[in-house]
């Protein structure tokens, strides 16, 4: 049996102002369909790794800020208008202190625990912490190859100190930790490695290091991503082959059980060619979540994509293609309702050989 039992995965970011709002809103709509609840990556984290640029790299004594986004809040609106940093002349070694993730996680966990005590979060639903891989957290902000190498060597130990603090302060039986694997996907898909050497070999070694210290009672997952800045992929996936290979690698090289892997499904893809690589998945007991929910075509579109996927993977959970944080807040209720309707109907969706496309039902409003 898979260790991850929920039907629905929330990637991490949710467009609300506070962790309490996120927990209450998502728990009220999705309840026990969730295996874990993220805090929404609110406040400073509302645009994924931009918090690291603003709060860790900007103003660091060993780094100079070459460019900052042309926005009042310092958040990059798209891939062309982003932070750029370089090592200051003469700097060979640098150190990073607190990155913020452990502090933010503990603050949100206190809220989570209180809401659970008041029965506003169902028993058994875990507290989810979503983190960028160390390469993902730093590499895209540095335009000089040598600087990337030096920063990555120092940044990964800092991230692992954050993980150790999270695992020390949050009970393992309450914790679900997700690594966001984006840069590793993008550098392979675009054939533009961020660091020297084979990116597959580097990713395998990173998965091994990232998971060794996470205690087994905690849940572990991976979110595979092609980027979502400006609601578009940096590289559009041709099919699921790269995601399947990365999932197999993560599962094989992790130093402990992997509970789930999430893979993206573009709104335009409900064809066999996109899903066929799922036949090569070696997931074992790891639950697969397919990011096939999109606001634009709702329940009907998600079920059409699910129908295609089930020809190659009979059982999987569902999710949005990426985090919801950059969506308009007014759309959240409808998005969550789509998740719920898919979760309620998904177990009853026959496999492709048993039903025609037109019988999948009309979208409910």
N, C-alpha and C positions, 0 to 999 in steps of 0.2 A: 504493500500500500504506500502511496506517496505520503511524505511527512507533511506537506502543505495541503490542508484540507479545504480551504476557502475556495469559492468559485471565482472571486473577484480580487484582482490586485490593483491597488492604487500605487502608482509609480513613486510618488513622493511629494511633488509640489501641488498645492491646492490654493485657488485664489480667494483666500480669506485673510483677515487682518491679524488673527491671533490663533495660537494652537488650540485654545479652548473652542473657538468657533469652528475650526476644522474638525476636531474630534466630535463635537456635538452634531454638526451637520452631516458628516459622513456616516457616523454610527446610526443616526436616526433613519437615514435612507437605506443604508446597505446592511447594517446589523451583522448577523452571523454569516452573511455571504462573504465577509472579509476574514482573511486569516490574520491580518495585522492592520493597524491604523498608523499612518504617518502623521507628523505634526503640521504638514503643509509647507514646510520650508519657508516659514513666514518671516517678516521683518527683513533683516539684512540678507537673508538667503533666497529672496524671492526670484532671483534669476540665476539659479544653480551656482556655478563657480564664480560668478561676478563678485561674490563676497570675499573670495580669496584675493582677487585683484585689488579691491577697494581697501580691505582691512589688513591684509597680510603683506602683499608685495608693494603697494603704494606707500611710500614713506619708510620702507625698510632701509636701514643704514647702508647696506651693501648694494642696493639697487637704485637705478635711476628710472624715472617714469618718462618714457619717450613719447607716448601718446595716451590720451585718455578719451573715452567716448564723448561725442559732442551732445551731451545730455545733462540736464541739471542734476539728476540723481546718480550720475556716474555709471549707469547701466547700459551695456551695449545693445542697441536696437536691432542690429543685424551683424552678419559676419564681416562686413567691410568697415565697420566703425567700432573698433574694440580697443581694449587696453594693450599697450606694448611696453615691455620692460627690458632693461639690459643690466648686466653686471657693471658696476662702476669700475673704471680703469684700475688695474692692480689687484682686484679682488680674486683670489683663488679658492677660498673656502668661505662658506656662509652657513649660518645656522638660523633655524626658525623655531620660535617659541610656540605659544598656544595658537592653534588655527581656528579655534572657536567651536568646533563641532561637538566636543564632549560637553562643554558648558551649555550649549543650546539644547543638546539631547537631555541633559539632566533637568534643566528648567522645564522642558516639555513633559518629561516623564512624571514630574510631580503633579502636573495638571492631569495627565492621563490617569494616574493612580487615584486621584481624588474623584474624577468623574466615574471611574469604574466602581469605586466605593459607593457612589450614589446611584449605581445601576444605570448610568447613562451610556456606558460602554458595556457590551455583553461580556459575560465571563468567557475566558478562553481566547479572546481576541488579543493579540500581542501589540506591543509598542514597536513601531517600525522606525529604524534609523537608516536613511539613505545617504551614502557617501560617494563622492567621486573617487575613482582609483587615483593613486598618487600621480600617475602620468596624466590623467584627465584633469587633475586639479591645478596643474602648473604649466604643462608643455605649450599650450596654445598662446600663452601670453608673452612668450619670448621668441624673438625673430632671429636670434643668432644661435646656430647649432651648438657651439661650445657653451653658451650660457644655459641652454636647455639641459645639457648633461649635468652641469654643476648644480643647477637648481634642483633637478630631479633627485640627485644623490642626497641632497639635504632635506628635501621635502618629504620623501617617503618615510624616513624615520620619524619625522614630526607627525605625519598622518597616523603611523602605527602607535604613537604615544596617545593620540586621540582615541583610537580604537581600544587600547588597553584601559584608558580611563572610563570609557563607555561601559566596557565589560565589567569593570570593577565596581561601578556605581549603580548599574541597573541590573537587577536579578536576571540571570540567564534564562529562566523559565518565562520571563515577560518580554524578552528581547527578540526582535527579528531584524537582522542587519543586512542591508542590500548594498552591493557595490554597483555603481553606475559605470558601465563599460562603454564609453563613447569614443574617446580619442583612439583607442586600440582598434576599433572598428573603422573609423574614418581614415586612419593612415594606411590601412590595408586596402580599403575600397578605392581610395584615391591614388594608391601607389606612391605615397609621399611620406615615408617614415619620419617621425619626429626625432628619433634618436638613431645612432648607428646600429648596424646589425639587423638580423632577421626579426621582424616584428612579431612573428608567431612564437619564436623561441623566447623573446623577451616577455611576451604576454604569459606564456606558460610559467616562466620563473616568477613573474609577479603574482599570479594566482596562488602559487605555492606559498609565497611569503605572506600574502594578505590574509590567508585563512588559518595559518598555523596557530595563532593565539586566540582564536574565537572559540569559547567553550562549547562543547557539543550540545548542551541543553538549549542554547540559543539557536534560533533559526538563521539560515544563511541563504541569500539569494543573489542573483545577478540580473541587472537590467541592461540589455543590449540596445544600443542607440546609434542612429545616424545623424544626430543633432536635430534640434527643433527651434533654433533661434530664428525669430521672424516667421514661425510656422512653416518652415520649409527645411528639407534635408540639405546638408552640405553636399552629400553624394546620395543620389537616389538608388536604393537597392535594386539590383536586377532580379533577384529572387532571394530565397532564404538560405542559400548555400553557405554564405559567409557566416551568418548567424548560427547555423547548425554546427559548422566547424568550430566556431568560437565557444559555443555551448558545450560541445563534446570535450574541448580542451579544458575549459573551466571545471567541468565536473571531474575529469580525469586527474587534473593536477591539484585540485584543492585538497588540503590536508585533513579534511573532515567531510561530513555529509553536506551535500548541497540540496536545499529544500525546494528551490524554484529557480527557473530561468525565464525571463521575459524577452520576447522577440517582437519587433515592429512589423506591422502590416499596413502599407499605404492604402488610402481610401480607394484608389483606382485598381487594386489588385484582388481579383477573385478568380483568377485563372489557374489552371493546373500548373503551369510553368513556374509560378511563384512558390507554390506550396510543395511541389514535388521533392525538393531536398529534405523535407521532414522525414522521408523514408530512411535517411542515413543517420537519424538522431540516435545516440546511444545514451539515453537519459536515465535508464534504470528506474529507481524510485523517485527521481527528481521530477517535480511537477512543472509542466510547461504552461506558461501563460502567453497567449497570443494577443498582441495589441491591435485588435481588429475593430474596436469601437471608435466611431467618428461621429461628431455632432451633426455634420451636414446630412448624412443619410441614415442616422439613427439606428433603430432596432432592425429595420428591414435590411439595410446594408450590412450590418454586423452579422446577421444570420446568413446572408448570402456568402460572405467571406468564411464564416464558420463551416458552411456546407462544403465549400471547396477544400478547406483544411482537413476536414474529417475523412476525406478520401485517403489521406496520408498519415494522419495522427488521430486515432479514434477518440482519445480523451485529453482534454486540456482545459485550463481556466481561461478567463477573459480579462481584458484590460484595455485602456486607451493606448494609442500608439506611443505616447510619451506622457510626461507630466502635464498636469492641468494648470499649472501656475501662471502661465502667460496668456491663458484664456480670459475673456471678459468675465468678471465676477458674476454678472447677471445670468451667464449661461451654465453656471455650476449645477443648479438644481436639475435642469434638463439632462445634463451629462450624467449625473449620478443616477437619475431615474432610468436612463438608457442602460447603464450598468446593471441596475436591479432587474429590469425587465429581461435582459439577456440571461442573468443568473437564474431567474425564475423559470424561464422557458428552455434554457440550454439543455438540461437533462432530457427534455422531451423531444429535442431536435433529432430526427432520424438521420442515419448516415445517408450519404449521397445516393447509394444504390437503392434506397428505399423510398425516395421522394423526389419530385420534380421541383425546379426552382420556384415556380409559381405558387407552390403550396406552402411556402415558408411563412405566409401570414403577412398581414399589413402592419405597418408601424402604428403603435399605440401612442396616443397623445394624452 
